[in-house]
């Protein structure tokens, strides 16, 4: 590991520790608006330390303050890219808890974890999501359920879309992509296969600058619709915005993280 990479890793670790202190000491005493301000600033600083610049795609829809946000899933960076612009209460897979430092941090920042295949978890989380949405929060999750390599998009799981229907809120898709200096898909961002969180962050820190692009798409009214319709409409909107063709079932199982 070269000195430049060691220095970058040290700065990221210190920033993660600073975030943990803020979550432990400050968050219990402040309201949601101030907490979102902290999350936004902290996420922006983390991305700067990782040499990631965030860009909102011009001509997109206005992001809603109260909505269920759904996005395609490429990397662990996705959560922080969205939070750097529009802080959300996230639903994420339980494996994220095991990430060094970052797992504890995103949990304390309000992320809700769900175990794969756990119907009891799903029922419990579903009630919490409806409550959060009705309380005016912006709730986000990745309907693919796992990461996919850039240039592809997996089928969307429909279960959690039911929370938007029950809460009577809009569903707004976000399309995420990562580009290099030439505007092409960035070579080190994909977080798929057997790659670990540590391996991924080292690859990004040691790689070329990243431009993270977020495209806010028009929202759909969940009232009177079926969750599968919402899931498919969101999937198709994101795929169209990114110019993607969905993976086949066999390719999806091989690519998932």
Secondary structure in CASP SS format (residue, H / E / C, confidence):
PFRMAT SS
TARGET T0000
AUTHOR 0000-0000-0000
METHOD secondary structure of the structure
MODEL  1
X C 1.00
X C 1.00
X H 1.00
X H 1.00
X H 1.00
X H 1.00
X H 1.00
X H 1.00
X H 1.00
X H 1.00
X H 1.00
X H 1.00
X H 1.00
X H 1.00
X H 1.00
X H 1.00
X H 1.00
X H 1.00
X H 1.00
X H 1.00
X H 1.00
X H 1.00
X H 1.00
X H 1.00
X H 1.00
X H 1.00
X H 1.00
X H 1.00
X H 1.00
X C 1.00
X C 1.00
X H 1.00
X H 1.00
X H 1.00
X H 1.00
X H 1.00
X H 1.00
X H 1.00
X H 1.00
X H 1.00
X H 1.00
X H 1.00
X H 1.00
X H 1.00
X H 1.00
X H 1.00
X H 1.00
X H 1.00
X H 1.00
X C 1.00
X C 1.00
X E 1.00
X E 1.00
X E 1.00
X E 1.00
X E 1.00
X C 1.00
X C 1.00
X C 1.00
X C 1.00
X C 1.00
X C 1.00
X C 1.00
X C 1.00
X C 1.00
X C 1.00
X E 1.00
X E 1.00
X E 1.00
X E 1.00
X E 1.00
X C 1.00
X C 1.00
X C 1.00
X C 1.00
X C 1.00
X H 1.00
X H 1.00
X H 1.00
X H 1.00
X H 1.00
X H 1.00
X H 1.00
X H 1.00
X H 1.00
X C 1.00
X C 1.00
X C 1.00
X E 1.00
X E 1.00
X E 1.00
X E 1.00
X E 1.00
X H 1.00
X H 1.00
X H 1.00
X H 1.00
X H 1.00
X C 1.00
X C 1.00
X C 1.00
X H 1.00
X H 1.00
X H 1.00
X H 1.00
X H 1.00
X H 1.00
X H 1.00
X C 1.00
X C 1.00
X C 1.00
X E 1.00
X E 1.00
X E 1.00
X C 1.00
X C 1.00
X C 1.00
X C 1.00
X H 1.00
X H 1.00
X H 1.00
X H 1.00
X H 1.00
X H 1.00
X H 1.00
X H 1.00
X H 1.00
X H 1.00
X H 1.00
X H 1.00
X H 1.00
X H 1.00
X H 1.00
X H 1.00
X C 1.00
X C 1.00
X C 1.00
X E 1.00
X E 1.00
X E 1.00
X E 1.00
X C 1.00
X C 1.00
X C 1.00
X C 1.00
X C 1.00
X C 1.00
X C 1.00
X C 1.00
X C 1.00
X C 1.00
X C 1.00
X C 1.00
X C 1.00
X C 1.00
X C 1.00
X C 1.00
X C 1.00
X C 1.00
X C 1.00
X H 1.00
X H 1.00
X H 1.00
X H 1.00
X H 1.00
X H 1.00
X H 1.00
X C 1.00
X C 1.00
X E 1.00
X E 1.00
X E 1.00
X E 1.00
X E 1.00
X E 1.00
X E 1.00
X E 1.00
X E 1.00
X E 1.00
X C 1.00
X C 1.00
X C 1.00
X C 1.00
X C 1.00
X E 1.00
X C 1.00
X C 1.00
X C 1.00
X C 1.00
X C 1.00
X C 1.00
X C 1.00
X C 1.00
X C 1.00
X C 1.00
X C 1.00
X H 1.00
X H 1.00
X H 1.00
X H 1.00
X H 1.00
X H 1.00
X H 1.00
X H 1.00
X H 1.00
X C 1.00
X C 1.00
X C 1.00
X C 1.00
X E 1.00
X E 1.00
X E 1.00
X E 1.00
X E 1.00
X E 1.00
X E 1.00
X E 1.00
X E 1.00
X E 1.00
X E 1.00
X E 1.00
X C 1.00
X C 1.00
X C 1.00
X C 1.00
X C 1.00
X H 1.00
X H 1.00
X H 1.00
X H 1.00
X H 1.00
X H 1.00
X H 1.00
X H 1.00
X H 1.00
X H 1.00
X H 1.00
X H 1.00
X H 1.00
X H 1.00
X H 1.00
X H 1.00
X C 1.00
X C 1.00
X C 1.00
X C 1.00
X C 1.00
X C 1.00
X H 1.00
X H 1.00
X H 1.00
X H 1.00
X H 1.00
X H 1.00
X H 1.00
X C 1.00
X C 1.00
END
